[in-house]
Amino acid sequence: MLIGLQIRDVVLIEALDLSIGPGLTALTGETGAGKSIILDALGLATGARGDAGLVRRGASQAVATAVFAPAPAHPVWDLLEEKGLAYARDEDLVLRRTLSADGRSRAFVNDQATGVGVLKELGEALLEVHGQHETVGLLDARTHRPLLDAYGGLEGQGREVAHAWTMWREAQARVEALKADAARSAAEVEELTFRLAELDRLDPREGEEAALAEERAVLGAAEKALADIGAARETFDGLGGKVASAIRALERARDRALSAGAGAEGPAVSRLAAAAEALDRVLSEAAEAEAAIDAAAEAFDFEPDRLEKAEERLFDLRGLARKLNVAVEGLPALRAKFAERLRAVESAEGALKAAEAAARDARGAYLASTEVLSRGRADAGERVAGAVMAELSPLKLDKARFRVAVEPLPEERAGPNGRDRVAFEIATNPGAPFGDLGAIASGGELARFALALKAALAGRGAGPQPLMIFDEVDQGVGGAVADAVGLRLKRLASAAQVLVVTHSPQVAARAEAHWRIAKAGDGERVRTTVEVLSAADREEEIARMLAGAQITDAARAAARALMDA
């Protein structure tokens, strides 16, 4: 809802602050008083094209500020999020535009600088204009489908179609990815097969590098140890014979001493006997030492080429690891990865067939859901057309015919919203072909037709209603037709905010609020003023609209009757 409009130096308005309430607000005044300036200022604040001619003569710039209070669920908040603009859903939304005398323009949203295009997008979400020179909203065919879906209560079916579309797109993307994989797989299979054969031949095992390095170190040390043991063994070779000869020599010496008459207990014989015993012990220890050396040599026994084999295995592992740019420890995992990838590539044909079948099923589900939605739209379109046609005759549009065209689109133009082109179309005269709403030549007729369509759609779940502006929707009509216009505007305003620029007393009498626009000043300085009328002033203004310059008591009585109707 628009709650405030501040205007500074726009055409004939020097400074004006307006508070705007809900319901229907009528703007009246003499022709040329400046009613359109109010709408121009509102358009300036909401992104309409502006030129330097809007700047009041003598001023450096024009400024227009529109203050809105959208509902927390209004889609305009999502648009602000998309544009990266700060906001709070429980606060007002302030749109401001400055226009310099040299034509330069600046735009602000909640005091944040932005582009005029952003103001225009926000304005399109917040208000509709139906008038003599401009009609926005209903003329945009992009609005027709969501309006029809809301009228027909088809939002649930629409969500099903959107979900089915997403599933189909995802399934098709899976097919395309698998096809791309298949195109790359021929060369990849050859490479994978070769690499996997290398790894299978080598058969690397986890922790093998460390085990081989340790074995190589042990085997290298063992080889050197055996050489040292061999040297020690050579030292003992012949030692036993020499010791035995020495013992026999000592025994012969003892025998000679005894033959020469030395006593057995004499010192010479005793010492020779002790020496022989010592050598005997040496001989016994030497035999034990020799046995120990042999046992040590047996402990280091291994295959002659075992060290060579360990070194060769370690060299092969490290060479393949360098070739494949991984650590030796990573070879077993890489082997498993290559094998898994090869299995995946080899089974890709089956996966592709399964994906293609899933995509066909998803497409079928999407098309089935769109058929249901299309039937619902066709039915809702007939009901909308009937409701609009019922509104046309009272609005002096009885020669016009209206229809909702729901036409199938080719599959390549299908999307999350279905496969239908939805358009509101009109034929202005009997026998004339149907065309888009822009085919209505008269601005007043177009505004009345927009009113008929809005009246037909009102209260049928057509989403949050924007501010609706009708500029001289009653042009060229009077009496019962003008009263029908006022009645429909009043009905619309019961659930929305409506501003109407009118010359019709029947329309003005239906308003909750009434502004009188007038010019004031002399030839040197002319200003447009806006007066918010009280109930008594409203009666006088409506009487003026009925009677003209000379207001009579009969005109006042007629004004009261209109206001009480």
Helices and strands as residue ranges (DSSP letters): E 2-10, E 13-19, E 23-28, H 35-45, G 52-54, E 61-68, H 76-82, E 93-100, E 105-109, E 112-114, H 116-126, E 127-130, G 141-143, H 144-152, H 155-202, H 208-236, H 239-259, H 267-299, H 306-323, G 328-330, H 331-346, H 348-392, G 393-395, E 401-408, G 411-413, E 420-427, E 435-436, G 437-439, H 443-457, E 467-471, H 479-493, E 497-501, H 505-508, E 513-521, E 526-532, H 535-547, H 553-564
